[in-house]
């Protein structure tokens, strides 16, 4: 299915997180990380999300101030 949508038969990501944060473990964490960063597309199983089609992502605080860099 992914190959039909992307013309790429395999997509591999060895770690999915932002520096200082733990690796994402849930679809909600993946979506939050996706929306906070410069990624354009998020693929979760057979669901392809384009950032340009997502509603505005708003948070009460700036997550970058809450995460200490290593």
BAFI-3210 file (N, C-alpha, C; in Angstrom, 3 decimals, decimal comma, padded with zeros to 6 digits):
// residues 70
n [1|2|3|4|5|6|7|8|9|10|11|12|13|14|15|16|17|18|19|20|21|22|23|24|25|26|27|28|29|30|31|32|33|34|35|36|37|38|39|40|41|42|43|44|45|46|47|48|49|50|51|52|53|54|55|56|57|58|59|60|61|62|63|64|65|66|67|68|69|70]
n.u [000,821|001,899|003,865|002,323|001,261|003,468|005,517|007,652|008,849|009,516|009,672|011,774|012,446|014,687|014,667|012,227|011,784|012,244|015,192|016,161|013,691|011,818|011,667|008,918|005,966|003,297|000,459|-000,618|001,552|003,270|001,844|001,823|004,599|005,099|003,504|004,778|007,205|009,268|008,417|006,753|005,032|003,292|003,236|001,191|000,760|-001,652|-002,408|-001,939|-000,798|-000,846|000,837|-000,049|-002,759|-003,739|-005,461|-004,757|-002,191|-002,189|-000,672|-000,427|002,001|005,465|006,955|009,696|010,956|010,505|011,964|015,042|018,091|020,487]
n.v [-001,197|001,297|001,683|002,194|004,672|006,315|005,627|004,381|001,469|000,833|002,362|003,623|004,545|005,120|006,310|008,253|011,196|014,338|016,073|015,563|014,712|011,727|008,777|008,525|006,730|006,279|006,765|009,336|010,720|010,624|012,182|014,656|015,239|015,372|017,603|019,610|019,944|020,396|018,494|017,257|015,185|012,514|009,103|006,651|003,453|002,578|005,139|008,294|011,372|014,719|017,618|020,077|019,720|019,526|020,657|023,775|023,546|024,017|024,974|025,489|026,209|026,772|024,072|023,709|025,069|023,494|021,196|020,013|020,313|017,800]
n.w [000,000|000,855|-001,093|-003,376|-002,738|-002,259|-003,957|-002,873|-001,569|001,078|004,228|006,617|009,888|012,310|014,827|016,369|017,427|019,126|019,852|023,164|024,013|024,868|022,739|020,531|021,425|021,041|018,845|019,326|020,507|018,313|016,463|017,807|017,895|015,141|014,423|015,837|014,620|011,626|009,854|006,950|006,273|007,843|008,390|009,552|009,955|007,689|007,220|005,900|006,704|005,808|006,628|005,733|005,518|008,053|011,038|012,721|015,141|018,458|021,504|025,045|026,138|025,244|024,003|023,619|025,638|027,817|027,577|028,375|026,690|025,839]
ca.u [000,000|002,754|004,534|001,383|001,042|004,690|006,485|008,763|008,308|009,813|010,018|012,398|012,882|015,280|014,198|011,271|011,661|012,975|016,301|015,807|012,441|011,875|011,148|007,460|005,472|001,879|000,064|-000,785|002,898|003,778|001,157|002,322|005,956|004,917|002,972|005,725|008,455|009,197|008,030|005,634|004,139|003,377|002,575|000,879|000,176|-002,169|-002,898|-000,935|-001,223|-000,083|000,731|-000,825|-004,184|-004,087|-005,868|-003,683|-001,817|-001,934|-000,308|-000,396|003,384|006,447|007,557|011,153|011,435|010,285|012,865|016,471|018,941|021,597]
ca.v [000,000|002,478|001,900|002,809|006,072|007,111|005,077|003,899|000,255|000,711|003,593|003,244|005,623|004,412|006,943|009,307|012,091|015,597|016,030|015,807|014,026|010,276|008,318|008,425|005,362|006,185|007,616|010,722|011,293|010,793|013,335|015,858|015,484|015,768|018,960|020,554|020,012|020,771|017,372|017,539|014,033|011,479|007,865|005,752|002,267|002,889|006,522|009,282|012,714|015,841|018,729|021,162|019,413|019,382|021,900|024,446|022,858|025,041|024,517|026,581|026,572|026,442|022,793|023,778|025,569|022,458|020,081|020,364|019,646|017,043]
ca.w [000,000|000,919|-002,377|-004,311|-002,375|-002,203|-004,888|-002,068|-000,973|002,503|004,923|007,874|010,769|013,438|016,061|016,057|018,565|019,063|020,808|024,553|024,337|024,636|021,459|020,568|021,642|020,728|017,713|019,796|020,627|016,952|015,871|018,482|017,401|013,743|014,336|016,437|013,856|010,229|008,990|006,049|006,147|008,872|007,985|010,658|009,309|006,356|007,258|005,492|007,109|005,278|007,579|005,120|005,642|009,464|011,695|013,462|016,378|019,471|022,840|026,023|026,441|024,221|024,404|023,573|026,924|028,823|027,336|028,501|025,705|026,436]
c.u [000,867|003,426|003,595|001,207|002,299|005,726|007,762|008,270|008,527|010,177|010,559|012,796|013,400|014,931|013,324|011,063|012,416|014,045|015,838|014,513|012,624|011,310|009,637|007,043|004,016|001,571|-000,107|000,572|003,504|003,157|001,663|003,712|005,914|004,479|003,920|006,952|008,218|008,854|006,806|004,587|004,389|002,594|002,427|000,091|-000,349|-002,742|-001,750|-001,484|-000,290|-000,259|-000,135|-002,330|-004,649|-004,571|-004,688|-003,455|-001,420|-001,635|-000,243|001,015|004,271|007,199|009,075|011,734|011,327|011,278|014,303|017,268|020,074|022,919]
c.v [001,263|002,743|002,551|004,289|006,921|006,735|004,650|002,657|000,140|002,085|003,209|004,508|004,960|005,024|008,123|010,115|013,383|015,528|016,410|015,123|012,523|009,940|008,143|006,963|005,189|007,032|009,086|011,411|011,537|012,022|014,644|016,219|015,994|017,224|020,006|020,798|020,407|019,622|017,750|016,437|013,082|010,275|006,992|004,582|002,643|004,306|007,480|010,663|013,755|017,019|019,851|020,944|019,288|020,720|022,504|023,730|023,909|024,394|025,731|027,077|026,228|025,190|022,844|024,304|024,511|021,301|020,573|019,611|018,929|017,498]
c.w [000,000|-000,420|-003,382|-004,012|-002,514|-003,246|-004,170|-001,320|000,536|003,049|006,288|008,629|012,033|014,779|015,683|017,329|018,257|020,138|022,204|024,970|024,164|023,256|021,569|020,668|021,239|019,491|018,135|019,935|019,244|016,296|016,489|017,984|015,960|013,632|014,906|015,571|012,405|009,292|008,166|006,031|007,314|008,377|009,218|010,080|007,931|006,262|006,917|005,812|006,506|006,226|007,023|005,234|007,093|010,030|012,457|014,786|017,394|020,805|023,756|026,312|025,258|024,677|024,426|024,868|028,019|028,710|027,420|027,458|026,413|025,883]
res [x|x|x|x|x|x|x|x|x|x|x|x|x|x|x|x|x|x|x|x|x|x|x|x|x|x|x|x|x|x|x|x|x|x|x|x|x|x|x|x|x|x|x|x|x|x|x|x|x|x|x|x|x|x|x|x|x|x|x|x|x|x|x|x|x|x|x|x|x|x]
***
